[in-house]
Amino acid sequence: MPITFEAFNLLKVLLWSTLGFAVAMAWTPLLTGWLYKNQMWRKKVRDKTPDGYVPTEFQKLHKDKEVNTPRLGGLLIWVTTVVLSGGGWVLQRMTDSLFWERFDLVSRNQTWLPLFALAAASLLGLLDDLMQIKGRGGYAGGGLRYTRRLGTVIAIGLIGAFWFYVKLENSSIFIPWYGDLEIGWFYPVLFVLTMVAMFASGVVDGLDGLSGGVFATMFGAFGTIALVQEQYDIAALCGLLLGATLAFLWFNIPPARFYMSETGSLGITVTLTIIAFLLDAVAVLPIIGFILVIEVLGNVIQLTSKKLRHGKKVFRVAPIHHHFEAIGWPAYKVVMRFWVISAVAATIGVAMQLLG
């Protein structure tokens, strides 16, 4: 029986997911060997937060891990994704095979922009990580100044906003159970604001296994939406990122072999923003990424309280996952409960998008 077009595209998503996981697992020993050999971790515990406070509670919780566990684990995710998708694109052009033509996930209207953003933002994160490891830069403890990272993310956001608003002529967003809401000139503004908010949510990479589980859930959710919408290249890209992220999570669960750090979280959050807009699912992004919303809100509340209340804090530590640690929850309990919340929220978000 010949395989149908729909069945082949489902198989395409599953194959890219499996390939992403297998290849990432395969080269992890090379990555970890290099990271440990070159001591790719902070050489001292950070002694100040970006707003100038001494993070005493954080130091009690994580002072040993910061100077013994390598950063740059995010390389496993984005390098695997870029190399494999690029390899599929090359094979498609080198052969006349119908299989490779359909298997290729690189397409101008679906995946060029998220792949470009993934590579660009991840390279920026890599630079920041290397500066933190060397203890260089204007950021507390080393690294790029926050304003420079934010400025670069805004620049990437402006490119994306131009692409969506001018090139694709998008000016409305889909609201579940309402329909398309025309927002006109506010569309590119919303795009940039969403990207900045997602950039800020990179703080979720703070406990062993937390970021990997949350991001894997989000890629699975958006991959499902893309598959139902018949945007198969986006679905395949989400599958590839899901597979690579699960491989990262395999080695990031306690005790973590490495941390995702900026080279992973920055590229992933920027890419998720673009995928949400490509799928016209930005309205459910805060639901699918509920844990990210909580993390950002926790930081905003903490910073606002310290500014307006002369240093008084709402939480023992921010981001909020460290607060639960500080009040006595074991780290694994925080992580696994956040995983559960993330999975439930993502399921609700997918259902709203597809049924609304």
C-alpha positions in Angstrom: 0.0 0.0 0.0 1.5 3.4 -1.0 2.1 5.8 1.8 -0.2 8.8 1.8 1.0 12.4 1.8 -0.4 13.0 5.4 1.2 9.8 6.7 4.5 10.7 5.1 4.5 14.2 6.8 3.7 12.6 10.2 6.6 10.2 9.5 8.8 13.2 8.6 8.1 14.8 12.0 8.8 11.6 13.8 12.0 10.9 11.9 13.4 14.4 12.5 12.5 14.1 16.2 14.3 10.7 16.4 17.3 11.9 14.4 17.7 15.0 16.6 17.6 12.9 19.8 20.0 10.2 18.4 22.6 12.6 17.0 22.6 14.8 20.0 23.0 11.8 22.3 25.8 10.5 20.1 28.0 13.6 20.2 27.4 14.5 23.9 30.5 12.6 25.1 32.6 14.8 22.7 31.0 18.0 24.0 31.2 17.1 27.7 34.8 15.9 27.3 35.8 19.3 25.8 33.8 21.3 28.4 35.5 19.6 31.3 38.9 19.5 29.8 38.8 23.3 29.2 37.0 24.0 32.6 34.1 25.9 30.9 32.5 27.1 34.0 32.5 30.3 36.1 35.8 30.7 38.0 34.1 32.4 40.9 30.6 32.6 42.3 28.7 35.8 41.2 28.8 38.3 44.1 26.3 40.8 42.7 23.0 40.7 40.9 22.4 43.0 37.9 20.7 45.5 40.1 23.6 45.7 42.5 22.5 43.5 45.4 24.5 40.7 47.0 22.7 37.4 46.3 23.4 35.8 49.7 20.5 33.3 49.5 21.5 32.2 46.0 25.1 31.8 47.1 24.0 29.4 49.9 22.1 27.3 47.5 24.3 27.1 44.4 27.8 28.4 45.2 29.4 25.0 44.6 27.6 24.1 41.3 28.4 27.5 39.7 32.1 26.8 39.8 32.2 23.1 39.0 29.5 22.5 36.4 30.3 23.6 32.8 28.1 26.0 30.9 27.5 25.9 27.1 25.2 22.8 27.2 22.9 24.6 24.9 25.4 23.9 22.1 23.9 20.4 22.1 20.5 21.7 21.0 21.2 24.4 18.5 24.3 23.0 16.8 22.5 19.7 16.3 19.4 21.5 14.9 21.4 23.8 12.5 23.7 21.0 11.3 21.0 18.4 10.7 18.6 20.8 9.0 21.4 22.2 6.9 22.5 18.7 6.0 19.0 17.8 4.9 18.9 20.9 2.8 22.2 20.0 1.1 21.1 16.4 0.4 17.9 17.6 -1.1 19.8 19.6 -3.6 22.4 17.0 -4.3 20.0 14.2 -5.2 16.9 13.8 -7.3 15.2 11.6 -4.7 11.6 12.4 -3.9 12.2 11.2 -0.4 14.8 13.8 0.3 12.7 16.5 -1.4 9.9 15.8 1.0 12.2 15.1 4.0 13.9 18.5 3.8 12.5 20.9 6.4 14.2 24.1 5.2 11.6 26.3 3.5 11.5 30.0 2.9 7.9 30.5 4.0 8.1 28.4 7.2 11.6 27.7 8.6 14.1 30.2 7.2 13.4 32.8 9.8 13.3 30.6 12.9 16.5 28.9 11.9 18.2 32.2 11.2 17.0 33.5 14.6 18.1 30.3 16.4 21.7 30.6 15.0 22.0 34.4 15.5 20.7 34.5 19.0 22.6 31.3 20.1 25.8 32.8 18.8 25.1 36.0 20.9 24.5 33.7 23.9 27.7 31.8 23.2 29.7 35.1 23.3 28.0 36.0 26.6 28.8 32.6 28.1 32.5 32.7 27.0 32.8 36.2 28.6 31.2 35.0 31.8 33.6 32.0 31.9 36.6 34.3 31.4 35.2 36.8 33.9 35.2 39.6 31.3 32.7 42.2 30.3 30.4 44.7 32.0 27.9 42.3 33.5 28.1 41.4 37.2 30.5 38.4 37.3 31.4 38.8 33.6 29.5 38.7 30.4 27.8 41.1 28.0 26.0 44.0 29.6 22.3 43.4 29.8 21.6 46.4 27.7 23.7 45.1 24.9 22.1 41.7 24.9 18.7 43.3 25.1 19.6 45.6 22.2 20.6 42.7 20.1 17.4 40.8 20.9 15.4 43.9 19.9 17.3 44.1 16.7 16.5 40.5 15.9 12.9 41.3 16.8 12.7 44.2 14.5 14.0 42.0 11.6 11.3 39.5 12.4 8.6 42.2 12.8 9.6 43.6 9.4 9.3 40.1 7.8 5.9 39.4 9.3 4.3 42.9 8.9 5.8 44.1 5.6 6.8 40.9 3.7 4.0 38.6 4.9 1.5 41.5 5.4 0.3 40.1 8.7 -1.6 42.6 10.9 -3.9 40.5 13.0 -3.7 37.8 15.6 -5.9 34.8 16.2 -7.8 34.8 19.5 -9.4 31.5 20.5 -13.3 31.6 20.3 -13.2 35.1 18.9 -11.3 34.8 15.6 -8.9 37.2 14.0 -8.3 40.4 15.8 -7.0 43.2 13.6 -4.3 45.2 15.4 -2.7 47.0 12.5 0.5 48.9 13.3 0.6 47.4 16.8 1.5 44.0 15.2 5.3 44.7 14.9 5.3 46.3 18.3 3.6 43.2 19.8 6.2 41.0 18.0 9.2 42.9 19.5 7.6 43.1 23.0 6.9 39.3 22.9 10.5 38.6 21.9 11.8 40.8 24.8 9.5 39.0 27.3 10.6 35.6 26.0 14.3 36.7 26.2 13.7 37.6 29.9 12.2 34.2 30.5 15.6 32.6 29.9 16.0 32.7 33.7 14.2 29.4 33.8 17.6 27.8 33.2 18.4 27.7 37.0 17.9 24.2 38.3 19.0 20.8 37.0 16.5 19.6 34.5 14.1 22.6 34.7 14.7 24.4 31.4 15.0 21.2 29.4 11.7 19.9 30.6 9.9 23.2 30.1 11.3 23.9 26.6 10.7 20.3 25.5 7.1 20.6 26.4 6.7 23.8 24.5 8.3 22.4 21.3 6.0 19.4 21.6 3.0 21.7 21.9 3.9 24.0 19.0 4.8 20.9 16.9 1.3 19.5 17.5 -0.3 22.8 16.5 1.9 23.0 13.3 1.0 19.4 12.4 -2.7 20.0 12.7 -2.4 23.2 10.7 -0.5 21.2 8.0 2.6 23.4 8.4 4.8 20.3 8.2 8.2 22.0 8.0 7.6 23.9 11.2 6.3 20.7 12.8 9.5 18.9 11.7 11.6 21.7 13.0 9.8 21.6 16.4 10.3 17.8 16.3 14.0 18.2 15.7 14.3 20.8 18.5 12.3 18.5 20.8 14.6 15.5 20.1 17.7 17.6 20.7 16.3 19.1 23.9 15.3 15.7 25.3 18.9 14.6 24.7 20.1 17.7 26.6 17.6 16.9 29.4 19.0 13.3 29.6 22.3 14.7 30.7 20.9 17.7 32.6 18.8 15.9 35.1 20.3 15.9 38.6 23.2 15.8 38.9 23.6 17.9 35.8 26.6 17.2 33.5 26.3 20.7 32.1 24.0 23.8 32.1 22.1 25.1 29.1 23.3 28.7 29.8 22.7 31.7 27.5 23.8 29.9 24.2 20.8 27.6 24.7 18.2 29.6 26.4 18.6 32.8 24.3 18.3 31.0 21.0 15.4 28.8 22.1 13.3 31.7 23.5 13.8 33.8 20.4 12.9 30.8 18.1 9.8 30.0 20.1 8.6 33.6 19.7 8.9 33.3 15.9 7.3 29.9 15.7 4.3 31.2 17.8 3.8 34.0 15.3 4.2 31.8 12.3 1.5 29.5 13.6 -0.7 32.5 14.6 -0.6 31.1 18.1 0.8 34.1 20.0 -2.4 34.4 22.0 -1.8 31.0 23.6 2.0 31.5 24.0 1.6 32.7 27.6 -0.4 29.6 28.4 1.9 27.1 26.7 4.8 28.9 28.3 3.0 29.4 31.6 6.1 28.6 33.6 8.1 31.2 31.7 5.5 33.8 32.5 5.6 33.0 36.2 9.4 33.2 36.2 9.4 36.6 34.5 6.6 38.0 36.7 8.5 36.8 39.8 11.6 38.7 38.7 9.6 41.9 37.9 7.8 41.7 41.3 11.1 41.2 43.1 12.9 44.0 41.3 10.0 46.4 41.7 9.7 45.7 45.4 13.4 46.3 46.0 13.3 49.6 44.1 10.1 51.0 45.7 10.4 49.5 49.2 14.1 50.3 49.8 15.5 46.9 49.3 12.7 44.8 50.8 12.0 41.6 48.9 8.8 39.7 48.2 10.5 36.4 47.6 13.5 34.9 49.4 15.3 34.5 46.1 14.3 35.3 42.5 13.7 33.7 40.0 10.9 32.0 41.8 12.2 28.5 41.5 15.0 29.5 43.8 12.4 30.9 46.3 10.9 27.4 46.7 14.4 26.0 47.2 15.1 28.6 49.9 11.9 27.8 51.8 12.9 24.1 52.0 11.7 22.3 48.8 14.3 19.9 47.4 15.4 21.0 43.9 14.1 17.8 42.3 10.6 18.5 43.8 10.6 22.1 42.4 11.7 20.8 39.0 9.2 17.9 38.7 6.3 20.0 39.9 7.2 22.7 37.4 7.3 20.0 34.7 3.7 18.9 35.7 2.4 22.5 35.6 4.1 23.0 32.2 2.6 19.9 30.7 -0.9 20.7 31.9 -0.6 24.4 30.7 0.7 23.3 27.3 -2.1 20.9 26.9 -4.7 23.6 27.7 -2.9 26.0 25.3 -2.9 23.5 22.4 -6.6 22.6 23.0 -7.5 26.3 23.0 -5.7 27.0 19.8 -7.1 24.0 17.9 -10.6 24.1 19.3 -11.1 27.8 19.4 
